[in-house]
Amino acid sequence: MADSEYPLDDLDRRIIHALQRDARHTSASEIAETLDVSARTVRNRIAKLEEGGVIRGYDVDVDYEAAGYQLHTLIVCTAPIHEREEIAKRALDVEGVVAIQEVMTGADNVHVEVVGADGNDLSRIGRDLNDIGLEVVDEDLIRNEYTRPFHLFDADAIGDGREE
């Protein structure tokens, strides 16, 4: 099990798994019923997980193409290692940037997810990223994105020893 600043127990993991599956349509009462605890216990645990920084937020999964933005793109960039974190945070201020991932490698160490209506948007975003210190290495159109809850938060994994 990973070391953390906020130690998780089985109940915390199960609550997180339920929220990762569908936070919008899952109430504390529903989680409580499946875990055989009170809804108040679930609400208190969620509050503590939020306060402890384990749960950082609840994101909306947007289909950008359905919303009229055809160019959902991953831009792979390189930033100087000693400035990577600062530059990555500044990239969030670029209009059209929706997500940043810092990668722990020397090159290709910042991945920028962007959305644009047309090629002009992507060109502007690329220039803006360059202006803040990111070297654009590659651009890839994102066709689909699939996610799932982390398996070690699953109640079945917790009970059978797979968590180690």
Protein Blocks (a to p, Z undefined) as FASTA:
>chain_A
ZZdfbdcdfklmmmmmmmmmommlpcfklmmmmnopafklmmmmmmmmmmnomanbdcdd
ddfklnopabacdddddddfklmmmmmmmmmmpghiabdcddfbfbhpbccddddfblkl
mmmmmmmmmmnopacfbdcddfbdcddddfklpfklmmnopmZZ
